[in-house]
Amino acid sequence: VVSFVIYFTPGVTLDRSRLARAQYGFMNGKPIPPKAMREASIEAQIRVFLRSGRWPDRADARRMEMDLDRQARERLVLADRMERLGIVVSDADVARWIEENFENPSQPGSARAMYETLVRELARHGVTEADLARFIRHEIGIAHLLDLTGVAGALVTPREAEAQYRRLNERFHAEAAVFTYSNYLAAVQVNPDELARFYTNRRDFYRQPERVQVQFVRFALTNYLAQAEEELAKRTNLTAELDALYRQAGPNRFTDENGQVLPPEAAKVKIREQLRDDQARLAARREAAKFATELDKMEPRKPENLAALAAQKGIPVTTTAPFSEAEGPRGLEVPPEFARRAFSLSPERPFSATLVGQDGVYLLAFLARFPSEIPPLEALRERVEEEYRRDQALILARQACTNFVATLTNQLAAGRNFTDLSVEAGATWIGLPVFTLASRNLPQWDPRVSLDQVKLVAPGLQPNTPSGPVLTRDGALVLLLKKREPVTDAELREALPNYLSELRAQRRFNGFSDWFQRQIELTRITMPSESEHTP
């Protein structure tokens, strides 16, 4: 199943009468019908469920970095394109899809039982078999669209794939001399006038963003676990539910901390714990909602009411230090949404809606807002001095590297050893593991050298020749290429078939992605918040 990351862009302004009818935004210049949006949303949830083994609520979707609203709109666009292109999915196609996706290879004929189990599970969430059938038809249609729009991927020739494979898998043998600023910190002297000039030139860098301070109460999940256990104990078919959820997710979904697949019984223990946590979270949400209702009725409506009501009920109240929206409160394990909610508060709107987190449910109250400001040098002296020393040491390290390069070629030609020359120049010599342009993570790679930087520099060097100074975050380095080792014909013969297939698949998906982005633009689909700017 293809995963899309497409962002809709606003256009020009709409009249207000049409905007009032656009509860779900627009597509093709018309309001999105509620029925179509509801069906697309169900499909987005089914897709997440099949991938994760859990039915996603809004909090789950945010935690998994999935935007269900955007996924639903993507499916609306794709369904619209299928209709316009005349793509029709037959019942036989649907049956074949079910067999291919639900059949257990070790249990012939198991697809029907798995499908029926899925239908029963989805029914618990209000999803009908017709919803599932529509989802499957659209999944098959998406695959057809991928075939149609990604046809250019099949045009990759073996000759093109061979040339690319040889280039990406040529092996480089190299070593490096690294000049790090930390070796030059002791040589830096802090001059008061230069420090003041350094601070003045970077004043905007030291600007503190707008900050807020809030109080909050948390209805912790741990307070409701016993209640959740009681609710689970009432489920007479809990064992069957656990079995069904395990089969739907698949054994590979459940692993231990070392990445090893858990035995079935251990996996079901994890599933049961998740069901218990979900039940506890539901109980916490109910209690938080009751608290919020009582808080809303208190008059006059003011931020202090949260602490007053919490004191009556014996609920702890936490006061944050001022924090920015980008960073959030330090030292607190709160949901990412916490900061955005906090910044939406004001004396006129003192309380947030309930916020569901991994460990509980939160309710926030406004305390104070602090405008953006640039603190004076004295308030930041320790930080500014540290950054000044680093900046000056960085200059010294890079100058030392430049001086090293100026004489390096002649010294190497005279028979001097690169390792000895590096140490004499005050650099750190590092022997690099063999790498290729296709290398990603090499276990023995020294983190003081950027693999990405080295891959940019090495192809331009001849064996036994050094590079010029390569600037790094911590200073600079010089790379000496010792040998280039080409791909052998035997290696190529073995690797080329799979590589050609992977390259064609990649080009195929790239073609589809480009086409899909264009369809987003053509349909002019919008989110409701974008609608007033969309034609």
DOMIDO-380573 format. One record per residue (C-alpha): residue number from 1; residue in three letters; x, y, z. Coordinates in steps of 0.25 Angstrom, whole numbers, plus 5000, padded with zeros to 4 digits. Each point is the difference from the previous one (the first is absolute). Example, Ala and Ser with C-alpha at 12.3 -4.5 7.8 and 13.67 -1.06 7.14 Angstrom:
2
resi|resn|px|py|pz
1|ALA|5049|4982|5031
2|SER|5006|5014|4998
//
This chain:
535
resi|resn|px|py|pz
1|VAL|5000|5000|5000
2|VAL|5006|5013|4996
3|SER|5002|5011|5010
4|PHE|4999|5014|4996
5|VAL|5005|5013|5006
6|ILE|4993|5011|4992
7|TYR|4997|5014|5005
8|PHE|4988|5008|4995
9|THR|5003|5015|4996
10|PRO|4990|5011|5000
11|GLY|4996|5008|4988
12|VAL|4991|5013|4999
13|THR|4988|5004|5008
14|LEU|4986|4994|5000
15|ASP|4986|5007|5003
16|ARG|4995|4998|5014
17|SER|4987|4993|4996
18|ARG|5007|4989|4994
19|LEU|5010|4999|5011
20|ALA|4988|4998|5010
21|ARG|4997|4987|4992
22|ALA|5014|4995|5000
23|GLN|5001|4992|5013
24|TYR|5011|4991|4995
25|GLY|5007|5010|4990
26|PHE|4999|4999|4985
27|MET|5004|4991|4988
28|ASN|4998|5004|4985
29|GLY|4994|5013|5004
30|LYS|4989|4993|5008
31|PRO|4998|4998|5015
32|ILE|5004|4986|5004
33|PRO|4987|4992|5003
34|PRO|4999|4995|5015
35|LYS|4997|4986|4995
36|ALA|5013|5000|4991
37|MET|5008|5006|5012
38|ARG|4995|4990|5010
39|GLU|5003|4988|4991
40|ALA|5014|5005|4997
41|SER|5003|5002|5014
42|ILE|4995|4985|5003
43|GLU|5010|4995|4990
44|ALA|5011|5008|5006
45|GLN|4997|4994|5013
46|ILE|4999|4986|4994
47|ARG|5014|5002|4994
48|VAL|5006|5004|5013
49|PHE|4993|4988|5007
50|LEU|5006|4990|4990
51|ARG|5014|5006|5001
52|SER|5000|5001|5015
53|GLY|4990|4990|5006
54|ARG|4993|5011|5008
55|TRP|4988|5008|4996
56|PRO|5005|5015|5000
57|ASP|4994|5011|5008
58|ARG|5005|5014|4998
59|ALA|5010|4999|5011
60|ASP|5005|4987|4994
61|ALA|5001|5006|4986
62|ARG|5008|5012|5005
63|ARG|5010|4991|5008
64|MET|5002|4992|4988
65|GLU|5003|5013|4992
66|MET|4988|4997|4991
67|ASP|4990|5011|4996
68|LEU|4987|4992|4998
69|ASP|4993|5012|4994
70|ARG|5011|5002|4989
71|GLN|5000|4985|4997
72|ALA|4985|5001|4998
73|ARG|5001|5011|4990
74|GLU|5011|4993|4993
75|ARG|4991|4988|4998
76|LEU|4989|5010|4995
77|VAL|5009|5005|4989
78|LEU|5004|4986|4996
79|ALA|4986|4995|5000
80|ASP|4996|5012|4991
81|ARG|5012|4997|4991
82|MET|4996|4985|4999
83|GLU|4986|5004|4996
84|ARG|5005|5010|4989
85|LEU|5009|4989|4994
86|GLY|4989|4990|5000
87|ILE|5008|4990|5009
88|VAL|4990|4989|5004
89|VAL|5003|4990|5011
90|SER|4993|4986|4998
91|ASP|4995|4991|5011
92|ALA|5010|4990|4995
93|ASP|5011|5010|5003
94|VAL|4995|5003|5014
95|ALA|5000|4985|5003
96|ARG|5014|4998|4994
97|TRP|5005|5012|5009
98|ILE|4994|4994|5012
99|GLU|5007|4986|4997
100|GLU|5013|5007|4998
101|ASN|5000|5009|5012
102|PHE|4993|4991|5011
103|GLU|5004|4986|4996
104|ASN|5010|4993|5009
105|PRO|5010|4993|4992
106|SER|5001|4988|5010
107|GLN|4985|4999|5001
108|PRO|4993|4999|4986
109|GLY|4986|5005|5000
110|SER|5002|5009|5012
111|ALA|4997|5013|4992
112|ARG|4985|4999|5002
113|ALA|5001|4998|5015
114|MET|5010|5011|5002
115|TYR|4990|5009|4991
116|GLU|4988|4997|5009
117|THR|5008|5002|5013
118|LEU|5004|5014|4994
119|VAL|4985|5003|4996
120|ARG|4996|4997|5015
121|GLU|5011|5008|5006
122|LEU|4997|5012|4991
123|ALA|4985|4999|5004
124|ARG|5005|5003|5014
125|HIS|5004|5014|4995
126|GLY|4988|5003|4992
127|VAL|5006|4995|4986
128|THR|4991|4992|4991
129|GLU|5004|4989|4990
130|ALA|4996|5010|4989
131|ASP|5010|5010|5006
132|LEU|5011|4989|4999
133|ALA|4996|4996|4986
134|ARG|5001|5015|4996
135|PHE|5014|5001|5006
136|ILE|5005|4987|4993
137|ARG|4995|5005|4987
138|HIS|5007|5013|5001
139|GLU|5013|4993|5005
140|ILE|4999|4992|4987
141|GLY|4997|5013|4992
142|ILE|5012|5007|5006
143|ALA|5009|4989|4995
144|HIS|4994|5001|4986
145|LEU|5003|5015|5001
146|LEU|5015|4997|5004
147|ASP|5001|4991|4988
148|LEU|4994|5011|4991
149|THR|5008|5012|5005
150|GLY|5013|4992|5003
151|VAL|5002|4994|4987
152|ALA|5013|5008|4998
153|GLY|5006|4991|5010
154|ALA|5000|4988|4991
155|LEU|5008|5008|4989
156|VAL|5013|4999|5009
157|THR|5009|4992|4991
158|PRO|5010|4989|5005
159|ARG|5012|5009|4995
160|GLU|4995|5012|5008
161|ALA|4998|4992|5012
162|GLU|5014|4994|4998
163|ALA|5007|5013|4999
164|GLN|4993|5005|5013
165|TYR|5003|4988|5008
166|ARG|5015|5000|4996
167|ARG|5000|5015|5004
168|LEU|4993|4998|5013
169|ASN|5008|4988|5004
170|GLU|5014|5003|4997
171|ARG|5008|4998|5013
172|PHE|5009|5012|5005
173|HIS|5012|4997|5010
174|ALA|5003|5013|5007
175|GLU|5005|5007|5013
176|ALA|4998|5014|5006
177|ALA|5007|5010|5008
178|VAL|4990|5007|5009
179|PHE|5002|5014|5006
180|THR|4990|5002|5011
181|TYR|4997|5013|5007
182|SER|5001|4994|5014
183|ASN|5015|4998|4998
184|TYR|5001|5016|4999
185|LEU|4991|5005|5011
186|ALA|5012|5001|5010
187|ALA|5007|5010|4990
188|VAL|4988|5010|5000
189|GLN|5000|5012|5008
190|VAL|4988|5008|5003
191|ASN|5001|5015|4997
192|PRO|4989|5008|5007
193|ASP|4998|5009|4988
194|GLU|5000|4988|4990
195|LEU|4990|4993|5008
196|ALA|4991|5012|5000
197|ARG|5001|5001|4985
198|PHE|4998|4985|4999
199|TYR|4987|5002|5008
200|THR|4995|5012|4992
201|ASN|5002|4994|4987
202|ARG|4992|4988|5004
203|ARG|4989|5007|5008
204|ASP|4988|4994|4993
205|PHE|5006|4986|5002
206|TYR|4998|5002|5015
207|ARG|4986|5005|4999
208|GLN|4991|4992|5009
209|PRO|4986|4997|4993
210|GLU|4987|5003|5006
211|ARG|4997|4991|5012
212|VAL|4988|4995|5008
213|GLN|4999|4995|5014
214|VAL|4988|4990|5004
215|GLN|4995|4992|5011
216|PHE|4994|4986|4997
217|VAL|4994|4988|5006
218|ARG|5002|4986|4995
219|PHE|4991|4988|5002
220|ALA|5010|4989|4999
221|LEU|4998|4987|4994
222|THR|5006|4993|5012
223|ASN|4988|5004|5008
224|TYR|4990|4993|4992
225|LEU|5007|4987|4997
226|ALA|4993|4992|5011
227|GLN|4987|5005|4994
228|ALA|5004|4996|4986
229|GLU|5004|4986|5005
230|GLU|4986|4998|5006
231|GLU|4994|5004|4986
232|LEU|5009|4990|4993
233|ALA|4996|4990|5010
234|LYS|4985|5002|4995
235|ARG|5003|4996|4986
236|THR|4996|4985|4998
237|ASN|5006|4999|4987
238|LEU|5013|5007|5003
239|THR|5009|4988|4996
240|ALA|4994|5000|4986
241|GLU|5002|5015|4999
242|LEU|5014|4999|5003
243|ASP|5002|4988|4990
244|ALA|4993|5008|4989
245|LEU|5008|5012|5003
246|TYR|5013|4992|5000
247|ARG|4996|4993|4986
248|GLN|4997|5014|4994
249|ALA|5013|5007|5004
250|GLY|5008|4988|4997
251|PRO|5012|4994|5008
252|ASN|5010|5009|4995
253|ARG|4993|5012|5006
254|PHE|5004|4996|5014
255|THR|5015|5001|5004
256|ASP|5008|5001|5013
257|GLU|5010|5011|5003
258|ASN|5010|4993|4992
259|GLY|4991|4999|4987
260|GLN|4997|4985|5002
261|VAL|4986|4995|4996
262|LEU|4993|4996|5013
263|PRO|4993|4987|5002
264|PRO|4985|5000|4998
265|GLU|4996|5000|5014
266|ALA|5010|5011|5004
267|ALA|4995|5009|4988
268|LYS|4986|4998|5005
269|VAL|5004|5005|5014
270|LYS|5005|5013|4993
271|ILE|4986|5001|4992
272|ARG|4993|4998|5013
273|GLU|5008|5011|5007
274|GLN|4997|5009|4988
275|LEU|4985|4997|5002
276|ARG|5001|5003|5015
277|ASP|5008|5013|4997
278|ASP|4989|5004|4990
279|GLN|4989|4997|5010
280|ALA|5008|5008|5011
281|ARG|5001|5012|4990
282|LEU|4986|5000|4997
283|ALA|4997|5000|5015
284|ALA|5010|5012|5002
285|ARG|4993|5007|4989
286|ARG|4987|4999|5006
287|GLU|5005|5005|5014
288|ALA|5007|5012|4993
289|ALA|4987|5003|4992
290|LYS|4993|5001|5013
291|PHE|5010|5009|5006
292|ALA|5000|5009|4988
293|THR|4985|5001|5001
294|GLU|5000|5004|5014
295|LEU|5012|5010|4997
296|ASP|4992|5006|4989
297|LYS|4988|5003|5009
298|MET|5008|5008|5010
299|GLU|4998|5015|5000
300|PRO|5007|5009|4998
301|ARG|5008|4993|4990
302|LYS|5014|5002|5003
303|PRO|5013|4991|5000
304|GLU|5001|4999|5015
305|ASN|4988|4991|4999
306|LEU|5007|4988|4996
307|ALA|5009|5000|5012
308|ALA|4988|5002|5009
309|LEU|4992|4989|4995
310|ALA|5012|4991|5000
311|ALA|5003|5003|5014
312|GLN|4985|4996|5004
313|LYS|5002|4987|4993
314|GLY|5014|4997|5005
315|ILE|5006|5000|4986
316|PRO|5014|5005|4999
317|VAL|5003|5012|4992
318|THR|5013|5002|4992
319|THR|5005|5014|4996
320|THR|5010|5001|4988
321|ALA|5012|5009|4998
322|PRO|4998|5010|4989
323|PHE|5002|4992|4986
324|SER|4999|5003|4986
325|GLU|4991|4993|4990
326|ALA|5011|4994|4992
327|GLU|5007|4994|5012
328|GLY|4989|4997|5010
329|PRO|5001|4999|5015
330|ARG|5014|4994|5004
331|GLY|5001|4989|5010
332|LEU|4986|4995|4998
333|GLU|4995|4988|4992
334|VAL|4988|5006|4993
335|PRO|4993|4998|4986
336|PRO|5006|5008|4989
337|GLU|4986|5007|4999
338|PHE|5002|5005|5014
339|ALA|5008|5013|4995
340|ARG|4990|5003|4989
341|ARG|4988|4999|5009
342|ALA|5008|5009|5011
343|PHE|5002|5011|4989
344|SER|4986|5000|4996
345|LEU|4996|5005|5014
346|SER|4998|5014|5006
347|PRO|4993|5007|5011
348|GLU|4987|5000|4992
349|ARG|5002|4985|4996
350|PRO|5006|4995|5013
351|PHE|4998|4985|4998
352|SER|5004|4990|4990
353|ALA|4991|4988|4995
354|THR|5005|4986|5006
355|LEU|5012|4995|4994
356|VAL|5003|4985|4999
357|GLY|5014|4996|5002
358|GLN|5007|4987|5001
359|ASP|5000|5000|5015
360|GLY|4987|5007|5003
361|VAL|4991|5011|4997
362|TYR|5004|5015|5002
363|LEU|4992|5013|5002
364|LEU|5008|5013|4999
365|ALA|4997|5014|5006
366|PHE|5007|5013|4996
367|LEU|5009|5007|5009
368|ALA|5009|5010|4993
369|ARG|5005|5004|4986
370|PHE|5014|5006|4998
371|PRO|5004|5008|4988
372|SER|5012|4997|4991
373|GLU|5012|5007|5005
374|ILE|5015|5001|4998
375|PRO|5007|4998|5014
376|PRO|5012|5009|5003
377|LEU|5014|4995|4999
378|GLU|5002|4999|5015
379|ALA|4988|4990|5001
380|LEU|5006|4991|4989
381|ARG|5015|5002|5003
382|GLU|5003|4986|5003
383|ARG|4993|4995|4988
384|VAL|5006|5011|4991
385|GLU|5014|4997|5005
386|GLU|4999|4985|4997
387|GLU|4995|5003|4986
388|TYR|5011|5010|4997
389|ARG|5010|4991|5005
390|ARG|4995|4989|4990
391|ASP|4999|5010|4989
392|GLN|5014|5004|5001
393|ALA|5005|4986|5002
394|LEU|4993|4996|4988
395|ILE|5007|5010|4992
396|LEU|5013|4995|5005
397|ALA|4997|4986|4997
398|ARG|4997|5003|4985
399|GLN|5012|5009|4999
400|ALA|5009|4989|5005
401|CYS|4993|4991|4989
402|THR|5003|5010|4989
403|ASN|5014|5001|5004
404|PHE|5001|4985|5001
405|VAL|4995|4998|4986
406|ALA|5010|5011|4994
407|THR|5012|4991|5002
408|LEU|4993|4986|5000
409|THR|5002|4996|4985
410|ASN|5015|5003|5000
411|GLN|5002|4992|5013
412|LEU|4992|4988|4995
413|ALA|5008|5001|4987
414|ALA|5013|5000|5008
415|GLY|4996|4987|5007
416|ARG|4994|5005|5013
417|ASN|4989|4992|5007
418|PHE|4986|5006|5000
419|THR|4998|4995|5014
420|ASP|5013|5006|5006
421|LEU|4997|5013|4992
422|SER|4986|5001|5006
423|VAL|5005|4998|5015
424|GLU|5011|5010|4998
425|ALA|4990|5011|4995
426|GLY|4991|4998|5012
427|ALA|4990|4992|4993
428|THR|4993|4987|5004
429|TRP|5003|4989|4990
430|ILE|4988|4990|4997
431|GLY|5001|4988|4991
432|LEU|4986|4999|4993
433|PRO|4993|4987|4997
434|VAL|4998|4996|4986
435|PHE|4988|5008|4995
436|THR|4991|5002|4987
437|LEU|4991|5011|4995
438|ALA|4989|4990|5004
439|SER|5005|4999|5014
440|ARG|4990|5004|5011
441|ASN|5003|4995|5014
442|LEU|5014|4994|5002
443|PRO|5002|4994|5014
444|GLN|5015|5003|5001
445|TRP|4999|5014|4994
446|ASP|5006|5011|5009
447|PRO|4989|5011|5004
448|ARG|5010|5011|4999
449|VAL|5000|4999|4985
450|SER|4987|5002|4992
451|LEU|4998|4988|4991
452|ASP|4991|5009|4991
453|GLN|5011|5011|4998
454|VAL|5011|4989|4997
455|LYS|4990|4994|4989
456|LEU|5000|5014|4994
457|VAL|5015|5002|5000
458|ALA|5005|4986|4997
459|PRO|4995|4998|4985
460|GLY|5008|5013|4996
461|LEU|5014|4994|5005
462|GLN|5010|4992|4994
463|PRO|5007|4989|5008
464|ASN|5011|5005|5009
465|THR|4996|5014|4999
466|PRO|4994|5009|5011
467|SER|4988|5009|5000
468|GLY|5000|5014|5003
469|PRO|4995|5005|5014
470|VAL|4986|4994|5002
471|LEU|4992|5009|5010
472|THR|4992|4993|5011
473|ARG|4991|5004|5011
474|ASP|5012|4998|5010
475|GLY|5011|5005|4991
476|ALA|5006|4994|4988
477|LEU|5006|4988|4994
478|VAL|5009|4995|4989
479|LEU|4997|4987|4992
480|LEU|5010|4991|4994
481|LEU|4995|4990|4990
482|LYS|5009|4988|5000
483|LYS|4993|4991|4990
484|ARG|4987|4999|4991
485|GLU|4995|4986|4998
486|PRO|4990|4998|4989
487|VAL|4988|4990|5000
488|THR|5004|4986|4994
489|ASP|4993|4994|4989
490|ALA|4996|4988|5008
491|GLU|4994|5010|5011
492|LEU|4992|5007|4989
493|ARG|4994|4987|4994
494|GLU|4995|4996|5014
495|ALA|4995|5013|5005
496|LEU|4994|5006|4987
497|PRO|4987|4993|4999
498|ASN|4995|5004|5014
499|TYR|5006|5014|4998
500|LEU|4993|5002|4987
501|SER|4987|4996|5006
502|GLU|5002|5009|5012
503|LEU|5004|5012|4991
504|ARG|4987|4998|4991
505|ALA|4991|4999|5012
506|GLN|5006|5013|5006
507|ARG|4999|5008|4987
508|ARG|4986|4994|4999
509|PHE|4996|5006|5013
510|ASN|5007|5013|4997
511|GLY|4991|5001|4988
512|PHE|4988|4998|5008
513|SER|5003|5010|5010
514|ASP|5003|5011|4990
515|TRP|4986|4996|4993
516|PHE|4993|5000|5014
517|GLN|5006|5014|5004
518|ARG|4994|5005|4987
519|GLN|4986|4994|5003
520|ILE|5000|5007|5013
521|GLU|5002|5013|4993
522|LEU|4990|4997|4989
523|THR|4989|4996|5010
524|ARG|5003|5012|5009
525|ILE|4996|4992|5012
526|THR|5001|5008|5013
527|MET|4999|4998|5015
528|PRO|4989|5008|5006
529|SER|5009|5010|5006
530|GLU|5006|5003|4986
531|SER|4986|5001|4993
532|GLU|4998|5015|5001
533|HIS|5013|5002|4991
534|THR|4996|4989|4990
535|PRO|4993|5002|4987
//
